[in-house]
Amino acid sequence: MDFKWGIIGTGGIAKEFVRDFKFTSGHHVLAVGSRTQESADRFATEMGIDRAYGSHSEIVADPEIDAIYVATPHPNHLPATLLALEAGKPVLCEKPFAMSAEETRAMIAKASAKNLMLMEAMWTRFLPHIIHIRSLLADKVLGEIMTVEADHGQWFAQDPKFRLFDPEVGGGALLDLGVYPISFAHMVLGIPDSITASSTKAFTGVDGQTSAIFSYASGAQAILTCSLNAATPCKAVITGTLGRIEIDTRFYAVSPYRVIMRSGTTTEYPRKYDGRGSREEAIEFARCVRAGLLESPMMKLSETLAILESMDEIRKQIGLVY
């Protein structure tokens, strides 16, 4: 029997989520909900979805929906998630999971109180190349990890109405783009012992470019950058005492990568994958729901909270206030 999804939100990331299901089976997007009926109808027609609801409260009340995927702009993650959980629906919530660690704690507390599955939709974590890289790290193939380098920068025209420049919808480089390298560093090295951050503002007052150094008691460091001002390489490198892993452009998507050992040997891993990869997080989420789990071992809620705490610290240092 198909796992039936309801989607809150009608933006581009919601469309990517729906489109990626054509590469798998066992999942069906039954309904979409938006703040207006017009938006919901338009999305449903374009994406071939049966049911369109003109309010979030209507979609979470649909008894046939197995889970809600929250794909709204991030300031709406908290209210949409709490609404769905209160209605008894497990929730897969887009990244950044929330605007702050405080909001994250509220979402986790509600899921615990309702005994429901909750997971951050950090789709990168569930992609095949990342799963393999995590296994290499677990096997200590690189030895002791010393540095992580990751960047995510894109160029955008300076339009004050564009969401990434709009402070009213949580714009800025950090929350939308920086979450990828920050989550990556947490995945590899864990919670940093200290953070040093620097930033330059965009013309609307949100952060236009932000960099951070995460330092660890082991002596390891993560050097992370995000930008709205330029298209950066969007690569990631994990370097250890025995070798390094290089992930090519768009490290956070399915990408070619290689393992380069200190001894001089190089093993290439080309991209062999159809689609974007959004389906992988959905597959894992449905598995957890059906198994009666309240969180995924691949993206624990404690780690989601730690990532938001790191982002809060960066925001504090650079003076980014919403």
Stockholm file with secondary structure:
# STOCKHOLM 1.0

chainA/1-322         MDFKWGIIGTGGIAKEFVRDFKFTSGHHVLAVGSRTQESADRFATEMGIDRAYGSHSEIVADPEIDAIYVATPHPNHLPATLLALEAGKPVLCEKPFAMSAEETRAMIAKASAKNLMLMEAMWTRFLPHIIHIRSLLADKVLGEIMTVEADHGQWFAQDPKFRLFDPEVGGGALLDLGVYPISFAHMVLGIPDSITASSTKAFTGVDGQTSAIFSYASGAQAILTCSLNAATPCKAVITGTLGRIEIDTRFYAVSPYRVIMRSGTTTEYPRKYDGRGSREEAIEFARCVRAGLLESPMMKLSETLAILESMDEIRKQIGLVY
#=GR chainA/1-322 SS CCEEEEEECCSHHHHHHHHHGGGSSSEEEEEEECSSHHHHHHHHHHHTCSEEESSHHHHHTCTTCCEEEECSCGGGHHHHHHHHHHTTCCEEEESSCCSSHHHHHHHHHHHHHHTCCEEEECGGGGSHHHHHHHHHHHTTTTCSEEEEEEEEECBCCCCTTSGGGCGGGTCSHIIIIIHHHHHHHHHHHCSCSEEEEEEEECTTSSEEEEEEEEECTTSCEEEEEEESBSCCCCCEEEEESSEEEEECSSTTSSCCEEEEETTSCEEEECCCCCSCSHHHHHHHHHHHHHTTCSSBTTBCHHHHHHHHHHHHHHHHHHTCCC
#=GC SS_cons         CCEEEEEECCSHHHHHHHHHGGGSSSEEEEEEECSSHHHHHHHHHHHTCSEEESSHHHHHTCTTCCEEEECSCGGGHHHHHHHHHHTTCCEEEESSCCSSHHHHHHHHHHHHHHTCCEEEECGGGGSHHHHHHHHHHHTTTTCSEEEEEEEEECBCCCCTTSGGGCGGGTCSHIIIIIHHHHHHHHHHHCSCSEEEEEEEECTTSSEEEEEEEEECTTSCEEEEEEESBSCCCCCEEEEESSEEEEECSSTTSSCCEEEEETTSCEEEECCCCCSCSHHHHHHHHHHHHHTTCSSBTTBCHHHHHHHHHHHHHHHHHHTCCC
//
